[in-house]
Amino acid sequence: MDLNELSSIIIGAAIAVHKELGPGLLESVYQACMILELRNRGLNAQEEVPVPVFYKGEIVKEEGFRIDILVEDEIIVELKSVEKIQPVFHKKLLTYLRLSNKKLGLLINFNEVLLKDGISRVINAPDGL
């Protein structure tokens, strides 16, 4: 399955969760429901995945960050439940992508009336892809 197909399934899962719960809940609630929904769709979904931080080739922090959800060891899903997505959230996701050497991330803000308005794709393309 390619990254576009996988991201479509993830977005479908997010829409299902949002349709059931609506906006305004805590991020942790959406995360638990997303894990359940993704696994019910046959995907390997891990939550709170630690990301080590390297400096000049050496690990300086074993668990520098935590990825909200990692799907099929390919796509990072960063969840929010906020009034407005700030530019720093995109930068944070891009940092996670770079540190974990992943190509695609989804930033999903569940605090939207229409979830499609709260979904952003973030691409890590160091080689110009």
N, C-alpha and C positions, 0 to 999 in steps of 0.2 A: 504494500500500500504506500503510495507516495504522500508527501507532506500535505498537498492540497486536499486529498481525500481524507486524510487523518484530521486535518483542521476542520473540515466540514462536519465530520462526526462529532468533534468536540463542541463546535458551535451549536449543533443540533441538540446535544446534551445540555448545554447551557440554556438554550431556549426552553427546553422541557422543564428544567429546574425553575427558571424564572416564571414560566407559565403557571406552574404549580404554587409557587411561594409568593411571587410578586416582588416588588422592590421594598427596601427599607429594613431588611434584617441585617444581622451581623455577618461579616465576612466568613467567620468560622462556620456558620450554619450553611452558607452556600458551598463552602469547601467540602463539608461532610456530604452534602447532597450530590455535589459534582462527582466525588469519588464513587459513590454508590451508582449514579447514573452511567458513568463511564465504564465501570466494571460490568454493569448490566448489559452494556452494549458490546461486551467481549474484549474491552481494551485493558491493557496493563496500565494502571494508574497508581502512582505513588504520591504520597503527600508529605510535606515538610522535608524535602530531600536536601540534605546538607551540601553546600558548595564550598570547597576549600579555596583559600586565597593564596596565590603564589606571588612571590617577589623574587625576581632574578633567578627563577628556576627552583626556588625552595618554598616549601609550604610554610607560611607564616601564621596561618590560622586554619585549623582543620575544619571548623564549621563557621566560616566567615559570614555566610548567608544561608537562608533556607528558601528553597523553591516551593511555592504553594502546591503546585501539582506538576508532575512530570508524566507525560503520556507516551507509552511505548518507547521510552528512553530517547524520544525524538523531539517532542514539542513541550516547551515550558508554558504553563498557564499561570498567569499572575492574576489573582482575584482581588477586586475592590468592591466596596459598598460605600461610595462617597458621593457627595453633592456634585463634584466636578473633577474630572481627570486632570491632574496637573502634569506639566511636561516632565517633571522629575520621575514620575511613574514609568514613562516610556524609557527614560535613561536607565532606571534601575533594572528594568527587564532586559535591556540591551546589555548591561553589565553582566547579568546572570547568563545570558546567551554566550557572551565572550568567555567568561570564566569556565563554563561547562562545555564549551566547544559545540554548541547546538546552533542550528540555522534559523529556526522559527520559534517565535513566541506569540502567545495571544494574551492581550490585556483585556480583561472582561470586568466591566463595572455593572454590578447587578442593581445599582440604585438609579435605574432609568425606567421610564414608563414603557418604552420600547427597547428591548435589550439590544437590538441591532445598532442602536445609537451609542451603545456602550462597549462595542467590540472593536479593538484595534489589533492589526497584525504588526509585529515588529520583526524585522529580518536582520540577521547577522551575516553580512556578506563581505568578509575581509578580502576575498579574492575578486571582488567586483561583480559577482553574480547577480 
